[in-house]
Every structure is written in structure tokens, then in C-alpha cells.
Amino acid sequence: ASGAPGAAKLALIEADKLADDILKKLGLQGEHMADRLEKIKPGELASLEKLWRAHRLRNDLVHTPYFRLASNSASQALLDYEAFFKELKLL
């Protein structure tokens, strides 16, 4: 998420897309990623709150005009996605 401008933005968008693809492959239904996340019961996924937090940041990034992505927020969101991937033993 460092380097060229836009690298953090792209990393977040790609991490979110990957996380959503995983949720779909786990059989979670819904039109949007948020629909799939809502189907996960508390306690079923330790990283659920982290995944929600990262997904909300991604939504702000792509849906809020003139949203400014702070580098510390981007770094934290990528760590949150990483926690999800590690919990599922994908990393």
C-alpha cells in the first residue's frame, strides 16, 4: 500500500474483492458483500468486525466523492483483510 499514488486504493479494492469472492465460495448468499457479511453470526468468524471495518473503508473510498484515504487507515484496513485471510488459512 505504499509507493505510487493510488497503490493503497488499489490494494484495498483488490483485497475487498478477494474477500468477497471467498465469502461467495463459502456459500454466503446476497447481492452485495454487506449482505453476505450480515449472514455471519457473531462468534463464527473471529475477524468479522475487522472485515466489516475494512469493507466500510473500501465503500467510503469508492462511493464518497473526494474521500481522502489516510495512509494509517489504509494500512489498518489491509491488516484487517490479512486477519481474515489468515483466519481462513489462506495466508
Phi and psi restraints in degrees (range 20) as a CNS / XPLOR table:
assign (resid 1 and name C) (resid 2 and name N)
       (resid 2 and name CA) (resid 2 and name C) 1.0 -116.6 20.0 2
assign (resid 2 and name N) (resid 2 and name CA)
       (resid 2 and name C) (resid 3 and name N) 1.0 168.6 20.0 2
assign (resid 2 and name C) (resid 3 and name N)
       (resid 3 and name CA) (resid 3 and name C) 1.0 107.8 20.0 2
assign (resid 3 and name N) (resid 3 and name CA)
       (resid 3 and name C) (resid 4 and name N) 1.0 -127.8 20.0 2
assign (resid 3 and name C) (resid 4 and name N)
       (resid 4 and name CA) (resid 4 and name C) 1.0 -61.4 20.0 2
assign (resid 4 and name N) (resid 4 and name CA)
       (resid 4 and name C) (resid 5 and name N) 1.0 144.4 20.0 2
assign (resid 4 and name C) (resid 5 and name N)
       (resid 5 and name CA) (resid 5 and name C) 1.0 -56.5 20.0 2
assign (resid 5 and name N) (resid 5 and name CA)
       (resid 5 and name C) (resid 6 and name N) 1.0 137.1 20.0 2
assign (resid 5 and name C) (resid 6 and name N)
       (resid 6 and name CA) (resid 6 and name C) 1.0 92.9 20.0 2
assign (resid 6 and name N) (resid 6 and name CA)
       (resid 6 and name C) (resid 7 and name N) 1.0 -10.6 20.0 2
assign (resid 6 and name C) (resid 7 and name N)
       (resid 7 and name CA) (resid 7 and name C) 1.0 -64.3 20.0 2
assign (resid 7 and name N) (resid 7 and name CA)
       (resid 7 and name C) (resid 8 and name N) 1.0 -42.1 20.0 2
assign (resid 7 and name C) (resid 8 and name N)
       (resid 8 and name CA) (resid 8 and name C) 1.0 -65.6 20.0 2
assign (resid 8 and name N) (resid 8 and name CA)
       (resid 8 and name C) (resid 9 and name N) 1.0 -41.7 20.0 2
assign (resid 8 and name C) (resid 9 and name N)
       (resid 9 and name CA) (resid 9 and name C) 1.0 -60.2 20.0 2
assign (resid 9 and name N) (resid 9 and name CA)
       (resid 9 and name C) (resid 10 and name N) 1.0 -48.2 20.0 2
assign (resid 9 and name C) (resid 10 and name N)
       (resid 10 and name CA) (resid 10 and name C) 1.0 -63.2 20.0 2
assign (resid 10 and name N) (resid 10 and name CA)
       (resid 10 and name C) (resid 11 and name N) 1.0 -42.0 20.0 2
assign (resid 10 and name C) (resid 11 and name N)
       (resid 11 and name CA) (resid 11 and name C) 1.0 -61.3 20.0 2
assign (resid 11 and name N) (resid 11 and name CA)
       (resid 11 and name C) (resid 12 and name N) 1.0 -41.9 20.0 2
assign (resid 11 and name C) (resid 12 and name N)
       (resid 12 and name CA) (resid 12 and name C) 1.0 -66.4 20.0 2
assign (resid 12 and name N) (resid 12 and name CA)
       (resid 12 and name C) (resid 13 and name N) 1.0 -44.1 20.0 2
assign (resid 12 and name C) (resid 13 and name N)
       (resid 13 and name CA) (resid 13 and name C) 1.0 -62.7 20.0 2
assign (resid 13 and name N) (resid 13 and name CA)
       (resid 13 and name C) (resid 14 and name N) 1.0 -43.4 20.0 2
assign (resid 13 and name C) (resid 14 and name N)
       (resid 14 and name CA) (resid 14 and name C) 1.0 -68.7 20.0 2
assign (resid 14 and name N) (resid 14 and name CA)
       (resid 14 and name C) (resid 15 and name N) 1.0 -40.1 20.0 2
assign (resid 14 and name C) (resid 15 and name N)
       (resid 15 and name CA) (resid 15 and name C) 1.0 -63.5 20.0 2
assign (resid 15 and name N) (resid 15 and name CA)
       (resid 15 and name C) (resid 16 and name N) 1.0 -40.4 20.0 2
assign (resid 15 and name C) (resid 16 and name N)
       (resid 16 and name CA) (resid 16 and name C) 1.0 -65.4 20.0 2
assign (resid 16 and name N) (resid 16 and name CA)
       (resid 16 and name C) (resid 17 and name N) 1.0 -42.2 20.0 2
assign (resid 16 and name C) (resid 17 and name N)
       (resid 17 and name CA) (resid 17 and name C) 1.0 -62.7 20.0 2
assign (resid 17 and name N) (resid 17 and name CA)
       (resid 17 and name C) (resid 18 and name N) 1.0 -42.9 20.0 2
assign (resid 17 and name C) (resid 18 and name N)
       (resid 18 and name CA) (resid 18 and name C) 1.0 -63.5 20.0 2
assign (resid 18 and name N) (resid 18 and name CA)
       (resid 18 and name C) (resid 19 and name N) 1.0 -44.6 20.0 2
assign (resid 18 and name C) (resid 19 and name N)
       (resid 19 and name CA) (resid 19 and name C) 1.0 -61.0 20.0 2
assign (resid 19 and name N) (resid 19 and name CA)
       (resid 19 and name C) (resid 20 and name N) 1.0 -41.7 20.0 2
assign (resid 19 and name C) (resid 20 and name N)
       (resid 20 and name CA) (resid 20 and name C) 1.0 -66.6 20.0 2
assign (resid 20 and name N) (resid 20 and name CA)
       (resid 20 and name C) (resid 21 and name N) 1.0 -40.8 20.0 2
assign (resid 20 and name C) (resid 21 and name N)
       (resid 21 and name CA) (resid 21 and name C) 1.0 -59.5 20.0 2
assign (resid 21 and name N) (resid 21 and name CA)
       (resid 21 and name C) (resid 22 and name N) 1.0 -39.2 20.0 2
assign (resid 21 and name C) (resid 22 and name N)
       (resid 22 and name CA) (resid 22 and name C) 1.0 -65.4 20.0 2
assign (resid 22 and name N) (resid 22 and name CA)
       (resid 22 and name C) (resid 23 and name N) 1.0 -43.9 20.0 2
assign (resid 22 and name C) (resid 23 and name N)
       (resid 23 and name CA) (resid 23 and name C) 1.0 -59.8 20.0 2
assign (resid 23 and name N) (resid 23 and name CA)
       (resid 23 and name C) (resid 24 and name N) 1.0 -40.3 20.0 2
assign (resid 23 and name C) (resid 24 and name N)
       (resid 24 and name CA) (resid 24 and name C) 1.0 -62.9 20.0 2
assign (resid 24 and name N) (resid 24 and name CA)
       (resid 24 and name C) (resid 25 and name N) 1.0 -44.0 20.0 2
assign (resid 24 and name C) (resid 25 and name N)
       (resid 25 and name CA) (resid 25 and name C) 1.0 -67.3 20.0 2
assign (resid 25 and name N) (resid 25 and name CA)
       (resid 25 and name C) (resid 26 and name N) 1.0 -23.7 20.0 2
assign (resid 25 and name C) (resid 26 and name N)
       (resid 26 and name CA) (resid 26 and name C) 1.0 -78.1 20.0 2
assign (resid 26 and name N) (resid 26 and name CA)
       (resid 26 and name C) (resid 27 and name N) 1.0 -3.7 20.0 2
assign (resid 26 and name C) (resid 27 and name N)
       (resid 27 and name CA) (resid 27 and name C) 1.0 91.6 20.0 2
assign (resid 27 and name N) (resid 27 and name CA)
       (resid 27 and name C) (resid 28 and name N) 1.0 10.4 20.0 2
assign (resid 27 and name C) (resid 28 and name N)
       (resid 28 and name CA) (resid 28 and name C) 1.0 -77.8 20.0 2
assign (resid 28 and name N) (resid 28 and name CA)
       (resid 28 and name C) (resid 29 and name N) 1.0 127.4 20.0 2
assign (resid 28 and name C) (resid 29 and name N)
       (resid 29 and name CA) (resid 29 and name C) 1.0 -95.2 20.0 2
assign (resid 29 and name N) (resid 29 and name CA)
       (resid 29 and name C) (resid 30 and name N) 1.0 158.6 20.0 2
assign (resid 29 and name C) (resid 30 and name N)
       (resid 30 and name CA) (resid 30 and name C) 1.0 148.1 20.0 2
assign (resid 30 and name N) (resid 30 and name CA)
       (resid 30 and name C) (resid 31 and name N) 1.0 158.0 20.0 2
assign (resid 30 and name C) (resid 31 and name N)
       (resid 31 and name CA) (resid 31 and name C) 1.0 -74.4 20.0 2
assign (resid 31 and name N) (resid 31 and name CA)
       (resid 31 and name C) (resid 32 and name N) 1.0 -35.9 20.0 2
assign (resid 31 and name C) (resid 32 and name N)
       (resid 32 and name CA) (resid 32 and name C) 1.0 -126.3 20.0 2
assign (resid 32 and name N) (resid 32 and name CA)
       (resid 32 and name C) (resid 33 and name N) 1.0 165.9 20.0 2
assign (resid 32 and name C) (resid 33 and name N)
       (resid 33 and name CA) (resid 33 and name C) 1.0 -58.5 20.0 2
assign (resid 33 and name N) (resid 33 and name CA)
       (resid 33 and name C) (resid 34 and name N) 1.0 -39.7 20.0 2
assign (resid 33 and name C) (resid 34 and name N)
       (resid 34 and name CA) (resid 34 and name C) 1.0 -59.6 20.0 2
assign (resid 34 and name N) (resid 34 and name CA)
       (resid 34 and name C) (resid 35 and name N) 1.0 -37.6 20.0 2
assign (resid 34 and name C) (resid 35 and name N)
       (resid 35 and name CA) (resid 35 and name C) 1.0 -60.8 20.0 2
assign (resid 35 and name N) (resid 35 and name CA)
       (resid 35 and name C) (resid 36 and name N) 1.0 -41.4 20.0 2
assign (resid 35 and name C) (resid 36 and name N)
       (resid 36 and name CA) (resid 36 and name C) 1.0 -69.5 20.0 2
assign (resid 36 and name N) (resid 36 and name CA)
       (resid 36 and name C) (resid 37 and name N) 1.0 -40.9 20.0 2
assign (resid 36 and name C) (resid 37 and name N)
       (resid 37 and name CA) (resid 37 and name C) 1.0 -63.0 20.0 2
assign (resid 37 and name N) (resid 37 and name CA)
       (resid 37 and name C) (resid 38 and name N) 1.0 -36.4 20.0 2
assign (resid 37 and name C) (resid 38 and name N)
       (resid 38 and name CA) (resid 38 and name C) 1.0 -65.6 20.0 2
assign (resid 38 and name N) (resid 38 and name CA)
       (resid 38 and name C) (resid 39 and name N) 1.0 -21.1 20.0 2
assign (resid 38 and name C) (resid 39 and name N)
       (resid 39 and name CA) (resid 39 and name C) 1.0 -79.9 20.0 2
assign (resid 39 and name N) (resid 39 and name CA)
       (resid 39 and name C) (resid 40 and name N) 1.0 -13.2 20.0 2
assign (resid 39 and name C) (resid 40 and name N)
       (resid 40 and name CA) (resid 40 and name C) 1.0 -84.9 20.0 2
assign (resid 40 and name N) (resid 40 and name CA)
       (resid 40 and name C) (resid 41 and name N) 1.0 124.0 20.0 2
assign (resid 40 and name C) (resid 41 and name N)
       (resid 41 and name CA) (resid 41 and name C) 1.0 -79.4 20.0 2
assign (resid 41 and name N) (resid 41 and name CA)
       (resid 41 and name C) (resid 42 and name N) 1.0 144.7 20.0 2
assign (resid 41 and name C) (resid 42 and name N)
       (resid 42 and name CA) (resid 42 and name C) 1.0 -54.5 20.0 2
assign (resid 42 and name N) (resid 42 and name CA)
       (resid 42 and name C) (resid 43 and name N) 1.0 134.9 20.0 2
assign (resid 42 and name C) (resid 43 and name N)
       (resid 43 and name CA) (resid 43 and name C) 1.0 96.0 20.0 2
assign (resid 43 and name N) (resid 43 and name CA)
       (resid 43 and name C) (resid 44 and name N) 1.0 -18.5 20.0 2
assign (resid 43 and name C) (resid 44 and name N)
       (resid 44 and name CA) (resid 44 and name C) 1.0 -77.3 20.0 2
assign (resid 44 and name N) (resid 44 and name CA)
       (resid 44 and name C) (resid 45 and name N) 1.0 -26.8 20.0 2
assign (resid 44 and name C) (resid 45 and name N)
       (resid 45 and name CA) (resid 45 and name C) 1.0 -141.3 20.0 2
assign (resid 45 and name N) (resid 45 and name CA)
       (resid 45 and name C) (resid 46 and name N) 1.0 111.5 20.0 2
assign (resid 45 and name C) (resid 46 and name N)
       (resid 46 and name CA) (resid 46 and name C) 1.0 -60.6 20.0 2
assign (resid 46 and name N) (resid 46 and name CA)
       (resid 46 and name C) (resid 47 and name N) 1.0 -32.3 20.0 2
assign (resid 46 and name C) (resid 47 and name N)
       (resid 47 and name CA) (resid 47 and name C) 1.0 -91.8 20.0 2
assign (resid 47 and name N) (resid 47 and name CA)
       (resid 47 and name C) (resid 48 and name N) 1.0 13.5 20.0 2
assign (resid 47 and name C) (resid 48 and name N)
       (resid 48 and name CA) (resid 48 and name C) 1.0 -58.0 20.0 2
assign (resid 48 and name N) (resid 48 and name CA)
       (resid 48 and name C) (resid 49 and name N) 1.0 -48.3 20.0 2
assign (resid 48 and name C) (resid 49 and name N)
       (resid 49 and name CA) (resid 49 and name C) 1.0 -64.0 20.0 2
assign (resid 49 and name N) (resid 49 and name CA)
       (resid 49 and name C) (resid 50 and name N) 1.0 -36.2 20.0 2
assign (resid 49 and name C) (resid 50 and name N)
       (resid 50 and name CA) (resid 50 and name C) 1.0 -65.2 20.0 2
assign (resid 50 and name N) (resid 50 and name CA)
       (resid 50 and name C) (resid 51 and name N) 1.0 -41.8 20.0 2
assign (resid 50 and name C) (resid 51 and name N)
       (resid 51 and name CA) (resid 51 and name C) 1.0 -65.2 20.0 2
assign (resid 51 and name N) (resid 51 and name CA)
       (resid 51 and name C) (resid 52 and name N) 1.0 -41.8 20.0 2
assign (resid 51 and name C) (resid 52 and name N)
       (resid 52 and name CA) (resid 52 and name C) 1.0 -59.2 20.0 2
assign (resid 52 and name N) (resid 52 and name CA)
       (resid 52 and name C) (resid 53 and name N) 1.0 -47.2 20.0 2
assign (resid 52 and name C) (resid 53 and name N)
       (resid 53 and name CA) (resid 53 and name C) 1.0 -59.7 20.0 2
assign (resid 53 and name N) (resid 53 and name CA)
       (resid 53 and name C) (resid 54 and name N) 1.0 -45.6 20.0 2
assign (resid 53 and name C) (resid 54 and name N)
       (resid 54 and name CA) (resid 54 and name C) 1.0 -65.5 20.0 2
assign (resid 54 and name N) (resid 54 and name CA)
       (resid 54 and name C) (resid 55 and name N) 1.0 -40.9 20.0 2
assign (resid 54 and name C) (resid 55 and name N)
       (resid 55 and name CA) (resid 55 and name C) 1.0 -65.1 20.0 2
assign (resid 55 and name N) (resid 55 and name CA)
       (resid 55 and name C) (resid 56 and name N) 1.0 -39.4 20.0 2
assign (resid 55 and name C) (resid 56 and name N)
       (resid 56 and name CA) (resid 56 and name C) 1.0 -63.1 20.0 2
assign (resid 56 and name N) (resid 56 and name CA)
       (resid 56 and name C) (resid 57 and name N) 1.0 -39.9 20.0 2
assign (resid 56 and name C) (resid 57 and name N)
       (resid 57 and name CA) (resid 57 and name C) 1.0 -63.2 20.0 2
assign (resid 57 and name N) (resid 57 and name CA)
       (resid 57 and name C) (resid 58 and name N) 1.0 -43.6 20.0 2
assign (resid 57 and name C) (resid 58 and name N)
       (resid 58 and name CA) (resid 58 and name C) 1.0 -60.0 20.0 2
assign (resid 58 and name N) (resid 58 and name CA)
       (resid 58 and name C) (resid 59 and name N) 1.0 -41.7 20.0 2
assign (resid 58 and name C) (resid 59 and name N)
       (resid 59 and name CA) (resid 59 and name C) 1.0 -62.8 20.0 2
assign (resid 59 and name N) (resid 59 and name CA)
       (resid 59 and name C) (resid 60 and name N) 1.0 -43.3 20.0 2
assign (resid 59 and name C) (resid 60 and name N)
       (resid 60 and name CA) (resid 60 and name C) 1.0 -58.8 20.0 2
assign (resid 60 and name N) (resid 60 and name CA)
       (resid 60 and name C) (resid 61 and name N) 1.0 -41.9 20.0 2
assign (resid 60 and name C) (resid 61 and name N)
       (resid 61 and name CA) (resid 61 and name C) 1.0 -61.3 20.0 2
assign (resid 61 and name N) (resid 61 and name CA)
       (resid 61 and name C) (resid 62 and name N) 1.0 -42.4 20.0 2
assign (resid 61 and name C) (resid 62 and name N)
       (resid 62 and name CA) (resid 62 and name C) 1.0 -95.5 20.0 2
assign (resid 62 and name N) (resid 62 and name CA)
       (resid 62 and name C) (resid 63 and name N) 1.0 -17.4 20.0 2
assign (resid 62 and name C) (resid 63 and name N)
       (resid 63 and name CA) (resid 63 and name C) 1.0 -113.1 20.0 2
assign (resid 63 and name N) (resid 63 and name CA)
       (resid 63 and name C) (resid 64 and name N) 1.0 -12.3 20.0 2
assign (resid 63 and name C) (resid 64 and name N)
       (resid 64 and name CA) (resid 64 and name C) 1.0 -103.5 20.0 2
assign (resid 64 and name N) (resid 64 and name CA)
       (resid 64 and name C) (resid 65 and name N) 1.0 114.9 20.0 2
assign (resid 64 and name C) (resid 65 and name N)
       (resid 65 and name CA) (resid 65 and name C) 1.0 -58.4 20.0 2
assign (resid 65 and name N) (resid 65 and name CA)
       (resid 65 and name C) (resid 66 and name N) 1.0 139.0 20.0 2
assign (resid 65 and name C) (resid 66 and name N)
       (resid 66 and name CA) (resid 66 and name C) 1.0 62.9 20.0 2
assign (resid 66 and name N) (resid 66 and name CA)
       (resid 66 and name C) (resid 67 and name N) 1.0 21.0 20.0 2
assign (resid 66 and name C) (resid 67 and name N)
       (resid 67 and name CA) (resid 67 and name C) 1.0 -64.2 20.0 2
assign (resid 67 and name N) (resid 67 and name CA)
       (resid 67 and name C) (resid 68 and name N) 1.0 131.4 20.0 2
assign (resid 67 and name C) (resid 68 and name N)
       (resid 68 and name CA) (resid 68 and name C) 1.0 -105.7 20.0 2
assign (resid 68 and name N) (resid 68 and name CA)
       (resid 68 and name C) (resid 69 and name N) 1.0 118.5 20.0 2
assign (resid 68 and name C) (resid 69 and name N)
       (resid 69 and name CA) (resid 69 and name C) 1.0 -87.7 20.0 2
assign (resid 69 and name N) (resid 69 and name CA)
       (resid 69 and name C) (resid 70 and name N) 1.0 114.1 20.0 2
assign (resid 69 and name C) (resid 70 and name N)
       (resid 70 and name CA) (resid 70 and name C) 1.0 -76.1 20.0 2
assign (resid 70 and name N) (resid 70 and name CA)
       (resid 70 and name C) (resid 71 and name N) 1.0 140.8 20.0 2
assign (resid 70 and name C) (resid 71 and name N)
       (resid 71 and name CA) (resid 71 and name C) 1.0 -62.0 20.0 2
assign (resid 71 and name N) (resid 71 and name CA)
       (resid 71 and name C) (resid 72 and name N) 1.0 -35.9 20.0 2
assign (resid 71 and name C) (resid 72 and name N)
       (resid 72 and name CA) (resid 72 and name C) 1.0 -68.7 20.0 2
assign (resid 72 and name N) (resid 72 and name CA)
       (resid 72 and name C) (resid 73 and name N) 1.0 -34.4 20.0 2
assign (resid 72 and name C) (resid 73 and name N)
       (resid 73 and name CA) (resid 73 and name C) 1.0 -67.5 20.0 2
assign (resid 73 and name N) (resid 73 and name CA)
       (resid 73 and name C) (resid 74 and name N) 1.0 -41.1 20.0 2
assign (resid 73 and name C) (resid 74 and name N)
       (resid 74 and name CA) (resid 74 and name C) 1.0 -63.8 20.0 2
assign (resid 74 and name N) (resid 74 and name CA)
       (resid 74 and name C) (resid 75 and name N) 1.0 -44.6 20.0 2
assign (resid 74 and name C) (resid 75 and name N)
       (resid 75 and name CA) (resid 75 and name C) 1.0 -61.8 20.0 2
assign (resid 75 and name N) (resid 75 and name CA)
       (resid 75 and name C) (resid 76 and name N) 1.0 -43.5 20.0 2
assign (resid 75 and name C) (resid 76 and name N)
       (resid 76 and name CA) (resid 76 and name C) 1.0 -64.6 20.0 2
assign (resid 76 and name N) (resid 76 and name CA)
       (resid 76 and name C) (resid 77 and name N) 1.0 -42.1 20.0 2
assign (resid 76 and name C) (resid 77 and name N)
       (resid 77 and name CA) (resid 77 and name C) 1.0 -62.6 20.0 2
assign (resid 77 and name N) (resid 77 and name CA)
       (resid 77 and name C) (resid 78 and name N) 1.0 -40.6 20.0 2
assign (resid 77 and name C) (resid 78 and name N)
       (resid 78 and name CA) (resid 78 and name C) 1.0 -65.7 20.0 2
assign (resid 78 and name N) (resid 78 and name CA)
       (resid 78 and name C) (resid 79 and name N) 1.0 -36.0 20.0 2
assign (resid 78 and name C) (resid 79 and name N)
       (resid 79 and name CA) (resid 79 and name C) 1.0 -65.7 20.0 2
assign (resid 79 and name N) (resid 79 and name CA)
       (resid 79 and name C) (resid 80 and name N) 1.0 -35.9 20.0 2
assign (resid 79 and name C) (resid 80 and name N)
       (resid 80 and name CA) (resid 80 and name C) 1.0 -65.7 20.0 2
assign (resid 80 and name N) (resid 80 and name CA)
       (resid 80 and name C) (resid 81 and name N) 1.0 -44.0 20.0 2
assign (resid 80 and name C) (resid 81 and name N)
       (resid 81 and name CA) (resid 81 and name C) 1.0 -63.1 20.0 2
assign (resid 81 and name N) (resid 81 and name CA)
       (resid 81 and name C) (resid 82 and name N) 1.0 -41.3 20.0 2
assign (resid 81 and name C) (resid 82 and name N)
       (resid 82 and name CA) (resid 82 and name C) 1.0 -59.4 20.0 2
assign (resid 82 and name N) (resid 82 and name CA)
       (resid 82 and name C) (resid 83 and name N) 1.0 -40.3 20.0 2
assign (resid 82 and name C) (resid 83 and name N)
       (resid 83 and name CA) (resid 83 and name C) 1.0 -60.7 20.0 2
assign (resid 83 and name N) (resid 83 and name CA)
       (resid 83 and name C) (resid 84 and name N) 1.0 -40.9 20.0 2
assign (resid 83 and name C) (resid 84 and name N)
       (resid 84 and name CA) (resid 84 and name C) 1.0 -63.6 20.0 2
assign (resid 84 and name N) (resid 84 and name CA)
       (resid 84 and name C) (resid 85 and name N) 1.0 -48.4 20.0 2
assign (resid 84 and name C) (resid 85 and name N)
       (resid 85 and name CA) (resid 85 and name C) 1.0 -62.3 20.0 2
assign (resid 85 and name N) (resid 85 and name CA)
       (resid 85 and name C) (resid 86 and name N) 1.0 -39.3 20.0 2
assign (resid 85 and name C) (resid 86 and name N)
       (resid 86 and name CA) (resid 86 and name C) 1.0 -69.6 20.0 2
assign (resid 86 and name N) (resid 86 and name CA)
       (resid 86 and name C) (resid 87 and name N) 1.0 -39.2 20.0 2
assign (resid 86 and name C) (resid 87 and name N)
       (resid 87 and name CA) (resid 87 and name C) 1.0 -59.6 20.0 2
assign (resid 87 and name N) (resid 87 and name CA)
       (resid 87 and name C) (resid 88 and name N) 1.0 -37.2 20.0 2
assign (resid 87 and name C) (resid 88 and name N)
       (resid 88 and name CA) (resid 88 and name C) 1.0 -85.5 20.0 2
assign (resid 88 and name N) (resid 88 and name CA)
       (resid 88 and name C) (resid 89 and name N) 1.0 6.5 20.0 2
assign (resid 88 and name C) (resid 89 and name N)
       (resid 89 and name CA) (resid 89 and name C) 1.0 59.7 20.0 2
assign (resid 89 and name N) (resid 89 and name CA)
       (resid 89 and name C) (resid 90 and name N) 1.0 37.1 20.0 2
assign (resid 89 and name C) (resid 90 and name N)
       (resid 90 and name CA) (resid 90 and name C) 1.0 -95.3 20.0 2
assign (resid 90 and name N) (resid 90 and name CA)
       (resid 90 and name C) (resid 91 and name N) 1.0 -12.2 20.0 2
